[in-house]
């Protein structure tokens, strides 16, 4: 059994695939220009998803549920666009593969054993997830490799790939629980 996890935002989508024994099979991030319409980005996502599922044709697919509200940075328009685009990606996945399952970000982290301390910055939360995914696959056949900026921070998109990995792992645990 293979599980695909998707971390969807309006400008980047993280993709990851894991096997039933939690082996990391593949991962990538796809960046889309924010000046493109959501419809154009959906077509671009479809092309990338087709390419990805070619390697994992009978996979179960899990998508990180879009958030409803972020105190510090989101506007109603941002949340609207995120929900709209996530709905578009769900429809594409359903048409091309299988009906995707949405997973809540907090339950995803809990299911895989990631503890995020309260009161830390968004950047620090992202780093915890990146470090967790890196450590989980260290020394395995498919390690989670990523690069940094000149300042030593993860390159843009690394967090999306790490999130997609934990979505896939949480999806696998969900399937185990349901069977």
Secondary structure as GFF3:
##gff-version 3
##sequence-region A 1 179
A	DSSP	beta_strand	2	8	.	.	.	ID=ss1
A	DSSP	beta_strand	12	19	.	.	.	ID=ss2
A	DSSP	beta_strand	24	31	.	.	.	ID=ss3
A	DSSP	alpha_helix	38	53	.	.	.	ID=ss4
A	DSSP	beta_strand	60	64	.	.	.	ID=ss5
A	DSSP	alpha_helix	76	96	.	.	.	ID=ss6
A	DSSP	beta_strand	101	103	.	.	.	ID=ss7
A	DSSP	alpha_helix	105	112	.	.	.	ID=ss8
A	DSSP	alpha_helix	122	136	.	.	.	ID=ss9
A	DSSP	alpha_helix	158	178	.	.	.	ID=ss10
###
